[in-house]
Amino acid sequence: MMKILEKIKEKGIKMPTIQLLRSGQITLPTMLREILDLNTGDLLETEVKKGRVVLTPVKTIPMVELSKQGEEMLKQALEDVKKGRAKTFNNLRDLAEDLYEKNN
């Protein structure tokens, strides 16, 4: 995605201004939806950073049936959470950074 955004800047393409509608909705222009590969129904995480609204695409994981081992692992993970043996993160980026730090 960063390469696409860099190309847009290189070509001098100006990001469009969008309008807040009566019900608080916004419409992301087609160009942005295509760049970010967003489709109807996709989720966006919202944050306020330095007085700006930041929208981050959230990819969901489809429901799957777990094996017996998977069910046991999930049960153990939920028990760890209940007993306070788990960290909390504000977003996936923070989780990924924590995992990266542990592995390096």
KELO-943263 format. One line per field, with one value per atom (N, C-alpha, C): residue number from 1; residue in one letter; chain; atom name; x, y, z. Coordinates in nm, 3 decimals. Atoms other than C-alpha are relative to their C-alpha. Layout:
romar <- (NUM;...) .
palum <- (A;...) .
kedo <- (A;...) .
mifi <- (CA;...) .
px <- (X;...) .
py <- (Y;...) .
pz <- (Z;...) .
***
This chain:
romar <- (1;1;1;2;2;2;3;3;3;4;4;4;5;5;5;6;6;6;7;7;7;8;8;8;9;9;9;10;10;10;11;11;11;12;12;12;13;13;13;14;14;14;15;15;15;16;16;16;17;17;17;18;18;18;19;19;19;20;20;20;21;21;21;22;22;22;23;23;23;24;24;24;25;25;25;26;26;26;27;27;27;28;28;28;29;29;29;30;30;30;31;31;31;32;32;32;33;33;33;34;34;34;35;35;35;36;36;36;37;37;37;38;38;38;39;39;39;40;40;40;41;41;41;42;42;42;43;43;43;44;44;44;45;45;45;46;46;46;47;47;47;48;48;48;49;49;49;50;50;50;51;51;51;52;52;52;53;53;53;54;54;54;55;55;55;56;56;56;57;57;57;58;58;58;59;59;59;60;60;60;61;61;61;62;62;62;63;63;63;64;64;64;65;65;65;66;66;66;67;67;67;68;68;68;69;69;69;70;70;70;71;71;71;72;72;72;73;73;73;74;74;74;75;75;75;76;76;76;77;77;77;78;78;78;79;79;79;80;80;80;81;81;81;82;82;82;83;83;83;84;84;84;85;85;85;86;86;86;87;87;87;88;88;88;89;89;89;90;90;90;91;91;91;92;92;92;93;93;93;94;94;94;95;95;95;96;96;96;97;97;97;98;98;98;99;99;99;100;100;100;101;101;101;102;102;102;103;103;103;104;104;104) .
palum <- (M;M;M;M;M;M;K;K;K;I;I;I;L;L;L;E;E;E;K;K;K;I;I;I;K;K;K;E;E;E;K;K;K;G;G;G;I;I;I;K;K;K;M;M;M;P;P;P;T;T;T;I;I;I;Q;Q;Q;L;L;L;L;L;L;R;R;R;S;S;S;G;G;G;Q;Q;Q;I;I;I;T;T;T;L;L;L;P;P;P;T;T;T;M;M;M;L;L;L;R;R;R;E;E;E;I;I;I;L;L;L;D;D;D;L;L;L;N;N;N;T;T;T;G;G;G;D;D;D;L;L;L;L;L;L;E;E;E;T;T;T;E;E;E;V;V;V;K;K;K;K;K;K;G;G;G;R;R;R;V;V;V;V;V;V;L;L;L;T;T;T;P;P;P;V;V;V;K;K;K;T;T;T;I;I;I;P;P;P;M;M;M;V;V;V;E;E;E;L;L;L;S;S;S;K;K;K;Q;Q;Q;G;G;G;E;E;E;E;E;E;M;M;M;L;L;L;K;K;K;Q;Q;Q;A;A;A;L;L;L;E;E;E;D;D;D;V;V;V;K;K;K;K;K;K;G;G;G;R;R;R;A;A;A;K;K;K;T;T;T;F;F;F;N;N;N;N;N;N;L;L;L;R;R;R;D;D;D;L;L;L;A;A;A;E;E;E;D;D;D;L;L;L;Y;Y;Y;E;E;E;K;K;K;N;N;N;N;N;N) .
kedo <- (A;A;A;A;A;A;A;A;A;A;A;A;A;A;A;A;A;A;A;A;A;A;A;A;A;A;A;A;A;A;A;A;A;A;A;A;A;A;A;A;A;A;A;A;A;A;A;A;A;A;A;A;A;A;A;A;A;A;A;A;A;A;A;A;A;A;A;A;A;A;A;A;A;A;A;A;A;A;A;A;A;A;A;A;A;A;A;A;A;A;A;A;A;A;A;A;A;A;A;A;A;A;A;A;A;A;A;A;A;A;A;A;A;A;A;A;A;A;A;A;A;A;A;A;A;A;A;A;A;A;A;A;A;A;A;A;A;A;A;A;A;A;A;A;A;A;A;A;A;A;A;A;A;A;A;A;A;A;A;A;A;A;A;A;A;A;A;A;A;A;A;A;A;A;A;A;A;A;A;A;A;A;A;A;A;A;A;A;A;A;A;A;A;A;A;A;A;A;A;A;A;A;A;A;A;A;A;A;A;A;A;A;A;A;A;A;A;A;A;A;A;A;A;A;A;A;A;A;A;A;A;A;A;A;A;A;A;A;A;A;A;A;A;A;A;A;A;A;A;A;A;A;A;A;A;A;A;A;A;A;A;A;A;A;A;A;A;A;A;A;A;A;A;A;A;A;A;A;A;A;A;A;A;A;A;A;A;A;A;A;A;A;A;A;A;A;A;A;A;A;A;A;A;A;A;A;A;A;A;A;A;A) .
mifi <- (N;CA;C;N;CA;C;N;CA;C;N;CA;C;N;CA;C;N;CA;C;N;CA;C;N;CA;C;N;CA;C;N;CA;C;N;CA;C;N;CA;C;N;CA;C;N;CA;C;N;CA;C;N;CA;C;N;CA;C;N;CA;C;N;CA;C;N;CA;C;N;CA;C;N;CA;C;N;CA;C;N;CA;C;N;CA;C;N;CA;C;N;CA;C;N;CA;C;N;CA;C;N;CA;C;N;CA;C;N;CA;C;N;CA;C;N;CA;C;N;CA;C;N;CA;C;N;CA;C;N;CA;C;N;CA;C;N;CA;C;N;CA;C;N;CA;C;N;CA;C;N;CA;C;N;CA;C;N;CA;C;N;CA;C;N;CA;C;N;CA;C;N;CA;C;N;CA;C;N;CA;C;N;CA;C;N;CA;C;N;CA;C;N;CA;C;N;CA;C;N;CA;C;N;CA;C;N;CA;C;N;CA;C;N;CA;C;N;CA;C;N;CA;C;N;CA;C;N;CA;C;N;CA;C;N;CA;C;N;CA;C;N;CA;C;N;CA;C;N;CA;C;N;CA;C;N;CA;C;N;CA;C;N;CA;C;N;CA;C;N;CA;C;N;CA;C;N;CA;C;N;CA;C;N;CA;C;N;CA;C;N;CA;C;N;CA;C;N;CA;C;N;CA;C;N;CA;C;N;CA;C;N;CA;C;N;CA;C;N;CA;C;N;CA;C;N;CA;C;N;CA;C;N;CA;C;N;CA;C;N;CA;C;N;CA;C;N;CA;C;N;CA;C;N;CA;C;N;CA;C;N;CA;C) .
px <- (0.082;0.000;0.086;-0.086;0.283;0.055;-0.053;0.425;-0.105;0.107;0.088;-0.014;0.012;0.064;0.118;-0.118;0.420;-0.016;0.022;0.329;-0.101;0.101;0.025;0.066;-0.069;0.245;0.095;-0.093;0.505;-0.072;0.076;0.238;-0.074;0.065;0.104;-0.152;0.145;-0.243;-0.042;0.047;-0.426;-0.110;0.104;-0.628;-0.126;0.125;-0.993;-0.047;0.066;-1.183;-0.135;0.129;-1.486;-0.087;0.095;-1.798;-0.069;0.075;-1.957;-0.148;0.142;-2.322;-0.084;0.093;-2.625;0.000;0.007;-2.627;0.138;-0.135;-2.251;0.076;-0.067;-2.165;0.094;-0.089;-1.881;0.005;-0.020;-1.822;0.145;-0.138;-1.470;-0.001;-0.003;-1.395;0.050;-0.036;-1.356;0.151;-0.145;-0.984;0.058;-0.050;-0.922;-0.043;0.048;-1.139;0.080;-0.079;-0.946;0.143;-0.137;-0.605;0.007;0.000;-0.698;-0.071;0.073;-0.891;-0.116;0.116;-1.203;-0.126;0.127;-1.543;-0.114;0.118;-1.896;-0.003;0.008;-1.929;0.132;-0.129;-1.555;-0.002;-0.009;-1.468;0.121;-0.110;-1.252;0.013;-0.028;-1.090;0.019;-0.015;-1.111;0.087;-0.084;-0.855;0.009;-0.029;-0.793;0.146;-0.142;-0.425;0.034;-0.042;-0.299;-0.108;0.110;-0.641;-0.048;0.041;-0.686;-0.075;0.070;-0.928;0.075;-0.074;-0.739;-0.087;0.078;-0.926;0.097;-0.088;-0.747;-0.085;0.078;-0.890;0.025;-0.007;-0.965;-0.043;0.034;-0.955;-0.052;0.060;-1.183;0.039;-0.032;-1.119;-0.130;0.126;-1.400;-0.003;0.018;-1.541;0.040;-0.040;-1.392;-0.030;0.020;-1.456;0.137;-0.128;-1.175;0.011;-0.028;-1.013;-0.006;-0.002;-1.012;0.119;-0.120;-0.657;-0.022;0.030;-0.769;-0.095;0.094;-1.059;0.070;-0.075;-0.823;0.091;-0.087;-0.582;-0.082;0.087;-0.869;-0.045;0.041;-0.993;0.112;-0.115;-0.643;0.024;-0.021;-0.610;-0.104;0.105;-0.945;0.023;-0.033;-0.841;0.113;-0.111;-0.516;-0.050;0.056;-0.715;-0.074;0.076;-0.947;0.091;-0.092;-0.649;0.103;-0.088;-0.475;0.137;-0.129;-0.198;0.007;-0.001;-0.257;0.012;-0.011;-0.169;-0.120;0.103;-0.420;0.068;-0.054;-0.355;-0.113;0.100;-0.538;-0.034;0.022;-0.498;0.098;-0.086;-0.333;0.144;-0.136;-0.034;0.082;-0.070;0.058;0.031;-0.023;0.019;0.115;-0.106;0.240;0.136;-0.126;0.508;0.049;-0.037;0.503;0.055;-0.047;0.539;0.136;-0.126;0.819;0.114;-0.102;1.009;0.041;-0.028;0.982;0.088;-0.073;1.126;0.131;-0.128;1.420;0.086) .
py <- (-0.119;0.000;0.125;-0.118;0.241;0.034;-0.026;0.201;0.071;-0.064;0.295;0.145;-0.137;0.603;0.085;-0.074;0.703;0.036;-0.028;0.676;0.113;-0.107;0.898;0.134;-0.125;1.161;0.042;-0.030;1.135;0.061;-0.049;1.193;0.129;-0.125;1.489;-0.008;0.017;1.343;0.047;-0.056;1.539;-0.090;0.078;1.342;0.084;-0.075;1.440;0.040;-0.043;1.632;-0.070;0.066;1.449;0.079;-0.077;1.586;-0.089;0.069;1.481;0.024;-0.011;1.407;0.017;-0.031;1.485;-0.107;0.108;1.145;-0.040;0.028;1.156;-0.094;0.091;0.937;0.076;-0.052;0.991;-0.102;0.090;0.845;0.010;0.001;0.739;-0.007;0.000;0.821;-0.134;0.126;0.528;-0.020;0.011;0.601;-0.054;0.046;0.553;-0.143;0.137;0.241;-0.099;0.089;0.090;-0.015;0.004;0.182;-0.091;0.076;0.026;-0.134;0.126;-0.265;-0.014;0.000;-0.172;-0.032;0.037;-0.316;0.028;-0.022;-0.262;-0.099;0.085;-0.396;-0.017;0.011;-0.381;0.089;-0.076;-0.254;0.092;-0.094;0.049;0.035;-0.041;0.115;0.151;-0.146;0.480;0.038;-0.056;0.673;0.150;-0.143;1.037;0.018;-0.022;1.129;0.143;-0.138;1.484;0.081;-0.078;1.627;-0.049;0.056;1.404;-0.130;0.128;1.121;-0.095;0.099;0.812;-0.123;0.121;0.526;-0.108;0.111;0.190;-0.121;0.119;-0.107;-0.114;0.115;-0.405;-0.122;0.123;-0.747;-0.101;0.097;-1.000;-0.142;0.139;-1.370;-0.079;0.076;-1.600;-0.108;0.104;-1.845;-0.135;0.134;-2.194;-0.098;0.103;-2.520;-0.043;0.035;-2.601;-0.151;0.139;-2.939;-0.011;0.019;-3.090;0.074;-0.069;-2.957;0.151;-0.142;-2.613;0.047;-0.034;-2.615;0.007;0.000;-2.702;0.123;-0.119;-2.424;0.126;-0.115;-2.175;0.005;0.007;-2.291;0.050;-0.043;-2.242;0.151;-0.144;-1.897;0.082;-0.073;-1.785;-0.005;0.012;-1.914;0.096;-0.093;-1.715;0.143;-0.135;-1.401;0.025;-0.015;-1.457;0.019;-0.005;-1.500;0.113;-0.115;-1.186;-0.033;0.040;-1.371;0.037;-0.043;-1.184;0.152;-0.144;-0.839;0.047;-0.060;-0.603;0.103;-0.094;-0.390;0.084;-0.089;-0.093;-0.032;0.032;-0.219;-0.109;0.107;-0.486;0.045;-0.051;-0.265;-0.012;0.011;-0.250;-0.146;0.142;-0.628;-0.050;0.044;-0.685;0.052;-0.057;-0.451;-0.076;0.075;-0.638;-0.138;0.131;-0.974;0.011;-0.021;-0.837;0.020;-0.027;-0.708;-0.128;0.125;-1.049;-0.093;0.090;-1.225;0.056;-0.061;-0.989;0.042) .
pz <- (0.000;0.000;0.000;-0.006;0.080;-0.138;0.134;-0.272;-0.085;0.076;-0.419;0.042;-0.048;-0.198;-0.044;0.047;-0.293;-0.148;0.142;-0.663;-0.018;0.008;-0.606;0.028;-0.033;-0.443;-0.112;0.110;-0.722;-0.119;0.115;-0.986;0.030;-0.038;-0.792;0.008;-0.013;-0.752;0.138;-0.127;-0.484;0.057;-0.066;-0.233;0.007;0.002;-0.256;0.139;-0.122;0.009;0.005;-0.013;0.144;0.096;-0.080;0.310;0.102;-0.104;0.637;-0.026;0.032;0.566;0.125;-0.109;0.780;0.109;-0.100;0.952;0.052;-0.047;1.021;-0.091;0.092;0.724;-0.093;0.104;0.480;-0.113;0.113;0.137;-0.041;0.046;0.051;-0.152;0.147;-0.313;-0.055;0.067;-0.553;-0.001;0.008;-0.592;0.132;-0.130;-0.218;0.027;-0.023;-0.200;-0.083;0.085;-0.490;0.052;-0.053;-0.344;0.122;-0.125;-0.009;-0.012;0.024;-0.165;0.098;-0.089;0.034;-0.079;0.062;-0.045;0.095;-0.082;0.079;0.115;-0.118;0.433;0.074;-0.069;0.515;0.124;-0.125;0.862;-0.003;-0.016;0.938;0.147;-0.137;1.274;0.000;-0.007;1.380;0.119;-0.105;1.582;-0.021;0.010;1.659;0.039;-0.025;1.630;-0.037;0.021;1.669;-0.071;0.057;1.584;-0.136;0.129;1.277;0.023;-0.004;1.218;-0.092;0.078;1.102;-0.015;0.028;0.935;-0.046;0.033;0.919;-0.036;0.036;0.728;0.099;-0.090;0.952;-0.081;0.071;0.793;0.102;-0.090;0.958;-0.041;0.025;0.987;-0.001;0.006;0.874;0.109;-0.100;1.127;-0.058;0.041;1.108;0.112;-0.101;1.286;0.050;-0.060;1.528;0.021;-0.036;1.575;0.152;-0.147;1.926;0.061;-0.050;1.971;-0.003;0.010;1.852;0.109;-0.107;2.096;0.135;-0.125;2.381;0.010;0.001;2.279;0.027;-0.022;2.266;0.145;-0.141;2.607;0.091;-0.081;2.753;-0.015;0.025;2.591;0.076;-0.071;2.735;0.151;-0.142;3.078;0.037;-0.024;3.050;0.009;-0.001;2.973;0.132;-0.125;3.269;0.121;-0.113;3.503;-0.013;0.015;3.374;-0.057;0.058;3.191;-0.148;0.139;2.868;-0.006;0.021;2.737;-0.081;0.085;2.582;-0.090;0.098;2.276;-0.055;0.055;2.128;-0.145;0.141;1.773;-0.043;0.051;1.558;-0.019;0.021;1.484;0.128;-0.128;1.854;0.034;-0.022;1.882;-0.086;0.091;1.578;0.046;-0.048;1.716;0.124;-0.119;2.050;-0.038;0.045;1.874;-0.068;0.069;1.657;0.100;-0.103;1.962;0.073;-0.070;2.132;-0.086;0.091;1.826;-0.049;0.045;1.771;0.115) .
***
